[in-house]
Amino acid sequence: MKKIKVAAAIIKNQLGQILICQRGAGGDLAYLWEFPGGKLEAGENLKSCLARECLEELAIQIEVGKFLTSTKGVYLDRELEIFFFWAKILKGQVTISVHQAYKWIEAELLEPQDFCPGDIPVVIMFKNGLPL
């Protein structure tokens, strides 16, 4: 089984809302929401991966902060391990190129059933009052 490492960002704005992105039609997990990020490439560390993915997919430069948590799961023929980091936008405006939509949302309004499986444990942490 192929093992894939993914880095994901928990980015909040000045209102304390969290950035989430919606996957488009036709791909894996179509129309589900996720925290921004992507797959680790050869020679990268998790923080540089996350900065690269946010720049490529959202046109934003971020500062990757502290590690929050990680999740593991199996999806199709892949074993995913997702590493979540706090992050903040240093430069740029969110502009989607891979996702079909994005939004800023209050943590208490996140709904686990709307998210990709690997993100659900983090959504539940926020629903249970993880401070932002």
C-alpha positions as CSV (number, residue, x, y, z in Angstrom):
1,M,0.0,0.0,0.0
2,K,1.4,3.4,-1.0
3,K,2.1,5.7,2.0
4,I,1.6,9.4,1.4
5,K,2.5,12.3,3.8
6,V,0.4,15.4,3.6
7,A,0.9,18.8,5.2
8,A,-2.2,20.9,6.0
9,A,-2.6,24.5,7.3
10,I,-5.0,25.9,9.8
11,I,-5.1,29.5,8.7
12,K,-7.2,32.0,10.6
13,N,-8.0,35.6,9.6
14,Q,-8.3,38.7,11.8
15,L,-11.9,37.7,12.7
16,G,-10.7,34.3,14.0
17,Q,-12.3,32.5,11.1
18,I,-10.6,29.4,9.5
19,L,-9.8,29.0,5.8
20,I,-11.3,25.9,4.2
21,C,-11.3,24.8,0.6
22,Q,-13.8,22.7,-1.4
23,R,-12.6,20.0,-3.8
24,G,-14.1,20.1,-7.3
25,A,-16.0,17.6,-9.3
26,G,-14.4,14.5,-10.9
27,G,-11.6,13.9,-8.5
28,D,-11.3,11.9,-5.3
29,L,-13.6,13.1,-2.5
30,A,-15.4,15.5,-4.9
31,Y,-17.2,18.5,-3.2
32,L,-15.9,17.8,0.2
33,W,-14.2,20.5,2.2
34,E,-10.6,20.4,3.5
35,F,-7.9,22.4,5.1
36,P,-5.4,23.8,2.5
37,G,-2.3,21.8,1.9
38,G,-0.9,19.0,-0.1
39,K,1.4,16.0,-0.6
40,L,5.0,16.0,0.5
41,E,7.5,15.7,-2.4
42,A,10.9,14.2,-2.4
43,G,13.5,16.3,-0.6
44,E,10.9,18.5,1.2
45,N,10.1,18.8,4.8
46,L,6.5,19.3,6.0
47,K,6.7,23.0,6.5
48,S,8.3,23.8,3.1
49,C,5.7,21.5,1.5
50,L,2.9,23.4,3.1
51,A,4.3,26.8,2.1
52,R,4.8,25.6,-1.5
53,E,1.3,24.1,-1.7
54,C,-0.4,27.2,-0.4
55,L,1.5,29.4,-2.9
56,E,0.8,27.0,-5.8
57,E,-2.9,26.4,-5.0
58,L,-4.0,29.6,-3.3
59,A,-1.5,32.3,-4.4
60,I,-0.7,33.1,-0.8
61,Q,2.7,33.2,1.1
62,I,2.3,31.8,4.5
63,E,4.3,31.5,7.7
64,V,4.0,28.0,9.0
65,G,3.8,27.9,12.8
66,K,3.5,25.2,15.4
67,F,2.5,21.7,14.7
68,L,-1.1,21.0,15.9
69,T,-1.8,17.3,15.4
70,S,-1.7,14.5,12.8
71,T,-4.2,12.0,11.5
72,K,-3.8,8.6,9.8
73,G,-6.2,6.8,7.5
74,V,-6.6,4.5,4.5
75,Y,-8.3,5.8,1.4
76,L,-8.5,3.5,-1.7
77,D,-5.0,2.1,-2.2
78,R,-3.2,4.7,-0.1
79,E,-2.3,5.1,3.5
80,L,-2.4,8.8,4.3
81,E,-0.8,10.6,7.2
82,I,-1.8,14.3,7.5
83,F,0.2,16.7,9.6
84,F,-1.6,19.9,10.6
85,F,0.2,23.1,11.4
86,W,-1.0,26.6,12.5
87,A,-0.2,29.1,9.8
88,K,-0.8,32.8,8.9
89,I,-0.9,34.6,5.6
90,L,2.1,36.9,5.1
91,K,1.3,38.1,1.5
92,G,-1.3,37.7,-1.1
93,Q,-5.1,37.2,-1.5
94,V,-6.6,33.8,-1.6
95,T,-7.1,32.9,-5.3
96,I,-8.2,29.3,-6.0
97,S,-6.8,27.3,-8.9
98,V,-7.3,23.7,-7.9
99,H,-10.4,24.0,-5.6
100,Q,-13.8,24.9,-6.7
101,A,-14.5,27.2,-3.7
102,Y,-13.0,28.5,-0.5
103,K,-14.5,30.3,2.5
104,W,-13.6,31.7,5.9
105,I,-15.7,30.1,8.6
106,E,-16.1,30.1,12.4
107,A,-14.7,27.0,14.0
108,E,-18.0,26.2,15.7
109,L,-19.8,26.1,12.3
110,L,-17.6,23.4,10.8
111,E,-19.6,20.2,10.2
112,P,-17.6,16.9,10.2
113,Q,-19.7,15.3,7.5
114,D,-18.8,18.0,5.0
115,F,-15.0,17.2,5.2
116,C,-12.5,14.8,3.8
117,P,-12.0,11.8,6.1
118,G,-8.5,12.8,7.2
119,D,-9.7,16.3,8.3
120,I,-12.6,15.1,10.4
121,P,-10.7,14.6,13.6
122,V,-9.4,18.2,13.5
123,V,-12.9,19.5,12.7
124,I,-14.1,17.6,15.8
125,M,-11.3,19.1,17.9
126,F,-12.6,22.6,16.9
127,K,-16.2,21.7,17.5
128,N,-15.1,20.5,21.0
129,G,-13.6,23.9,21.8
130,L,-10.0,23.8,20.7
131,P,-8.9,27.4,21.1
132,L,-7.8,29.3,18.0
